[in-house]
Amino acid sequence: MTIPQPDKPMAEATIINSGEQQTAQRPFIPNLCTLQALFLLVLLGELLALSMSLVASGLSTMDWSGFGLRSFMIQWVVLLSAALLCPLRPWLAQVQPWVAGLSSFGVVMLVTGLCSAVGHFAMMREWPAAMVLLDHLVLAAIFAGVVLRFLYLQQQLHNQQKAELQARIQALQSRIQPHFLFNSLNSIASLIETDPEVAESMVEDLASLFRASLSEPGLISLQQELSLCRQYVGIEQRRLGQRLQVHWQIDDQVQAHLSEIKIPSLMLQPLLENAVHHGIQPLPDGGEINLRLTRKGSQLCIDVSNPVPAEDNTRLPHRQGNRMALENIQHRLQAHFGSAASFITREQGDQYRVEICYPFPVLNGSESRN
């Protein structure tokens, strides 16, 4: 029994876990305790103090002592507000936006009132009049409204970009080449009567690959990725027999951290799939695929090589498909590690090589790149 293969590629599908999506929390404002955020807040506070001083005395008769006093008071308000909003950030992400907005605004107003009262009492030895306190609160309300609105919009843009990137990574990960699916199903169908135990094992391996492909995209351990790769190679070896030989070369430094090293899910398996489909399958006698994992300084380097069939016109579609799959992997690698990752493909004689290097991170964070 043979399962017919379609002439056109299967439609791509993106599976979204609605339950996880609903419970996912999106921050309401950025993390105000980072150095970058604190620098921005301090700078805005200084600009506000300078503006108030210029309005009060003008540039020609600038009251620098008044500027220093205003700067001192404003920075107290800014830094205390940031210190209070930081621990509230997880709670603000759970409530409605209008509740989060009013709560953030209320924190700034409360801090402004306390700092104004305490500061006035420290300098004048008396509590401020109601109108003085009201002036400070009105000014703080205008400034806080503008700044909080800016921070909210900035965080929403970041949330949107992060969601789009996550969807892009998931779409790239979920692409399964149809030829592998139908070849595997044909092999399983042919073994059901002759060798049911092997057919059952192939079904289990295929299910594991599909489960990994449809799982949430992200970083998994290198041990998990290699396990999936071995399951894939096992399926193809049952189909191709002795025509397919795979040599695994893992140096001691990598071997010692297989369960800790991070790698994008389903990054190695497509490389092996390309090597089988474009390098081994067209050759009547098959060939060898070499996969080498080494650590070079602070980089984890992956090298996959396979034989290159002779050039002819019938190979052009395969070369194009190979390039599309490699670009898919390259985009995912850049999405996770950015410019710190390198991706090189080249032909050396009768061998086609893919070399990937990226920071050597481990799951426990002892050598991770933050």
Secondary structure, 3 states (H helix, E strand, C coil): CCCCCCCCCCCCCCCCCHHHHHHCCCCCCCCCCCHHHHHHHHHHHHHHHHHHHHHHHCCCCCCHHHHHHHHHHHHHHHHHHHHHHHHHHHHHHHCCHHHHHHHHHHHHHHHHHHHHHHHHHHHHCCCCCHHHHHHHHHHHHHHHHHHHHHHHHHHHHHHHHHHHHHHHHHHHHCCCCHHHHHHHHHHHHHHHHHCHHHHHHHHHHHHHHHHHHHCCCCEEEHHHHHHHHHHHHHHHHHHHHHHEEEEEEECHHHHCCCCCEEEECCCHHHHHHHHHHHHHCCCCCCEEEEEEEEEECCEEEEEEEEECCCCCHHHHHHHHHHHHHHHHHHHHHHHHHHHHCEEEEEEECCEEEEEEEEECCECCCCCCCC
